[in-house]
Amino acid sequence: MPEAEHALPQIADRQTWQARIDELRFKEKAHTRAGDALAAQRRRLPMVQVDAQTPLIGADGPVPLIDIFDGRSQLIAYFQMWHTGKPAAQQCEGCTFSTSHINELSYLHSRDVSYATFCEGPYEESSRYRDFMGWTIPWYSVPQESVDRLVANRFFGILVTYLRDDDKVYETYWTTGRGNERMAPSYGLLDLTVYGRQEFWEDSPKGWPQHWNATGGQFRQDGRPTAQWSRIHAGHSDDLGTSA
């Protein structure tokens, strides 16, 4: 981990400090309300029908899209990028960052929402990666015949929401890029700290530590996606069955 620079914020007495926070709080509340307004618009979007029988591959073979709802009315799916035949260290650092944050699904389930990862790679190979990472989320591979129906001229790395109405399935929303940050509370927490994300694009005072670009390097450390190191240090094998 790079050493932090020694540039520091100005020092103030508590009354002055609190007054500045109170001033900022008005803007924070406006930002929150703007997000609420966007969510309200999102709930009013039209939707597009998707073939409910579109096959995905799970542990027991082909599974139709509608079954992945697991009886619930809504589904959130993250389409994870995959580099077929490549070792764990060369898998997508951004997708690893996002998916590593998804653990407890009971709160989604209590709102009648299921969650699953739809991976670009072959099931046997990519599911070994899931096991290596210690992820417990439902995991499926997207066969080539289903890519056109589900990805539909987009790219893996998208976050998609679906609605089930009886035996029909509809796509209601999708996002990608920084829209996926809602998957990863680490970024939200870093935004509360004085040094922020420490990425080059951030508007920070002179002398603030900035170590990472925004093209993948921010999610890698010593040649691997950062989240892999805790698994390696705990003795878990990263063999994906891709080597002789």
C-alpha positions in Angstrom: 0.0 0.0 0.0 1.5 3.4 -1.0 2.4 5.6 2.0 0.0 8.5 2.5 1.3 12.0 1.7 1.7 14.4 4.7 -0.6 17.2 3.3 -3.3 17.8 5.8 -6.5 19.9 6.1 -6.5 23.1 8.0 -7.0 22.7 11.8 -10.0 24.5 13.3 -11.8 24.6 16.6 -14.8 22.3 16.9 -17.4 25.1 16.6 -15.9 26.3 13.3 -15.4 22.7 12.1 -19.1 21.9 12.8 -20.3 25.1 11.1 -18.5 24.0 7.9 -20.1 20.5 8.1 -23.5 22.0 8.7 -23.0 24.2 5.6 -22.0 21.1 3.5 -24.9 19.1 4.9 -27.4 21.3 3.0 -25.7 20.3 -0.2 -25.6 16.7 0.8 -29.3 16.6 1.5 -30.0 18.3 -1.9 -27.9 15.6 -3.5 -29.8 12.8 -1.7 -33.2 14.4 -2.8 -31.9 14.6 -6.4 -31.1 10.9 -6.2 -34.6 10.2 -4.9 -36.1 12.2 -7.8 -34.0 10.1 -10.3 -35.2 6.9 -8.7 -38.8 8.1 -9.1 -38.2 8.6 -12.8 -36.5 5.2 -13.0 -39.7 3.6 -11.5 -41.7 5.2 -14.3 -39.6 4.0 -17.2 -41.2 1.6 -19.8 -39.9 -1.9 -20.0 -38.9 -4.4 -22.8 -39.9 -8.0 -23.0 -37.1 -10.7 -22.8 -37.6 -14.3 -23.7 -38.4 -15.9 -20.4 -37.0 -19.3 -21.6 -33.6 -17.9 -22.5 -31.1 -20.5 -21.2 -28.3 -20.0 -18.8 -25.9 -22.6 -17.4 -25.9 -23.5 -13.7 -24.5 -26.2 -11.5 -27.0 -28.7 -12.9 -27.0 -27.6 -16.5 -29.3 -25.3 -18.5 -31.7 -23.2 -16.6 -34.3 -20.8 -18.1 -34.1 -17.2 -17.2 -37.5 -17.2 -15.5 -36.4 -19.9 -13.0 -33.6 -17.7 -11.7 -36.2 -15.4 -10.2 -36.6 -18.3 -7.7 -40.3 -17.5 -7.4 -39.8 -13.8 -6.8 -41.2 -11.0 -8.9 -37.9 -9.1 -9.5 -34.3 -10.0 -10.4 -31.1 -8.0 -10.3 -28.3 -9.5 -12.5 -24.7 -8.5 -12.8 -23.1 -9.5 -16.1 -19.5 -10.4 -15.1 -16.7 -10.2 -17.7 -14.6 -13.2 -18.2 -11.3 -14.0 -19.9 -11.7 -17.6 -21.0 -8.6 -19.7 -20.5 -6.8 -17.1 -18.4 -5.6 -17.6 -14.8 -7.3 -16.1 -11.8 -4.8 -13.3 -11.6 -5.8 -12.1 -15.1 -9.5 -12.0 -14.6 -11.5 -8.7 -14.6 -10.4 -6.6 -11.7 -13.4 -4.3 -11.9 -15.9 -7.1 -11.9 -14.0 -8.7 -9.0 -14.2 -5.4 -7.1 -17.9 -5.1 -7.6 -18.9 -8.7 -7.0 -16.7 -9.0 -3.9 -19.1 -6.6 -2.1 -22.2 -8.7 -2.7 -22.8 -11.0 0.3 -26.0 -10.8 2.2 -29.1 -11.1 0.0 -31.8 -11.4 2.7 -32.7 -7.7 2.5 -33.3 -8.0 -1.3 -35.3 -11.2 -0.8 -37.5 -9.5 1.8 -38.5 -7.0 -1.0 -39.3 -9.8 -3.4 -36.0 -9.3 -5.3 -33.6 -12.1 -6.3 -29.9 -11.5 -7.3 -27.6 -13.5 -9.5 -24.3 -13.2 -11.4 -24.4 -14.0 -15.2 -20.9 -14.7 -16.1 -19.5 -14.4 -19.6 -17.2 -17.5 -19.2 -17.9 -21.2 -19.3 -19.6 -22.4 -16.1 -17.0 -24.9 -14.9 -14.1 -22.5 -15.2 -15.9 -19.4 -13.9 -17.6 -21.2 -11.0 -14.1 -22.2 -9.8 -13.3 -18.5 -9.6 -16.5 -17.9 -7.6 -15.5 -20.7 -5.2 -11.9 -19.4 -4.9 -13.2 -15.9 -4.1 -15.6 -17.3 -1.5 -18.6 -15.8 -3.1 -22.0 -17.4 -2.2 -24.2 -15.6 -4.7 -26.2 -17.5 -7.3 -23.9 -18.0 -10.3 -24.7 -18.8 -13.9 -22.9 -18.8 -17.2 -24.4 -17.1 -20.3 -24.0 -19.4 -23.3 -23.3 -17.8 -26.7 -26.9 -18.5 -27.9 -28.2 -16.3 -25.0 -25.8 -13.4 -25.3 -27.7 -11.6 -28.1 -31.0 -11.9 -26.2 -29.7 -10.7 -22.8 -26.7 -8.4 -23.6 -28.3 -7.1 -26.7 -25.5 -5.1 -28.4 -24.1 -4.0 -25.0 -21.1 -5.4 -23.2 -20.6 -7.6 -20.1 -20.1 -5.4 -17.1 -23.7 -4.2 -17.1 -26.1 -4.3 -14.1 -29.6 -5.2 -15.1 -33.0 -5.3 -13.4 -35.9 -7.5 -14.5 -39.5 -7.9 -13.6 -41.5 -11.2 -13.9 -45.3 -11.0 -14.6 -46.6 -14.6 -14.5 -44.7 -16.4 -17.3 -43.3 -13.3 -18.9 -40.0 -11.5 -18.2 -39.2 -7.8 -18.8 -36.0 -5.8 -18.6 -36.8 -2.6 -16.7 -33.4 -0.9 -16.3 -29.6 -1.2 -16.9 -26.5 0.7 -16.1 -22.7 0.2 -16.3 -19.4 2.1 -15.6 -19.8 4.3 -12.6 -23.5 3.3 -12.4 -22.2 0.0 -11.0 -20.6 1.8 -8.0 -23.8 1.2 -6.0 -22.7 -2.4 -5.8 -19.5 -1.4 -3.9 -20.0 0.5 -0.6 -16.2 0.8 -0.3 -16.3 3.7 -2.7 -19.0 5.4 -0.8 -17.0 5.1 2.4 -13.8 6.3 0.8 -15.7 9.4 -0.4 -16.3 10.3 3.2 -12.6 10.2 4.0 -10.3 13.2 3.8 -8.1 11.7 1.1 -11.1 10.2 -0.9 -10.4 7.4 -3.4 -6.9 8.7 -4.1 -7.4 8.4 -7.8 -6.0 10.9 -10.3 -9.3 12.2 -11.7 -10.5 13.4 -8.3 -10.6 17.1 -7.5 -8.4 17.2 -4.4 -6.2 19.9 -2.8 -2.6 20.1 -3.8 -0.5 17.5 -2.0 -3.3 15.1 -1.4 -2.2 11.4 -2.2 -3.4 10.3 -5.6 -2.0 6.9 -6.7 -4.3 5.2 -9.1 -5.8 5.7 -12.6 -9.3 4.9 -13.5 -8.6 2.2 -16.1 -8.3 -0.9 -13.8 -5.2 -0.1 -11.8 -7.4 1.1 -8.9 -8.7 -2.4 -8.5 -5.3 -4.3 -8.8 -2.5 -4.8 -6.4 0.8 -6.6 -7.0 -0.4 -8.2 -10.2 -3.8 -9.4 -9.1 -7.3 -8.0 -8.5 -6.9 -6.7 -4.9 -9.7 -8.9 -3.4 -7.8 -12.0 -4.4 -5.0 -11.5 -1.9 -7.0 -12.3 1.2 -8.0 -15.6 -0.4 -4.4 -16.4 -1.4 -3.1 -15.6 2.1 -5.8 -17.8 3.6 -4.4 -20.7 1.5 -7.2 -21.1 -1.1 -6.3 -22.4 -4.5 -6.8 -20.2 -7.5 -6.6 -23.1 -10.0 -9.4 -22.6 -12.5 -8.5 -25.7 -14.4 -7.0 -23.7 -17.3 -3.5 -24.9 -17.0 -2.0 -28.3 -18.0 
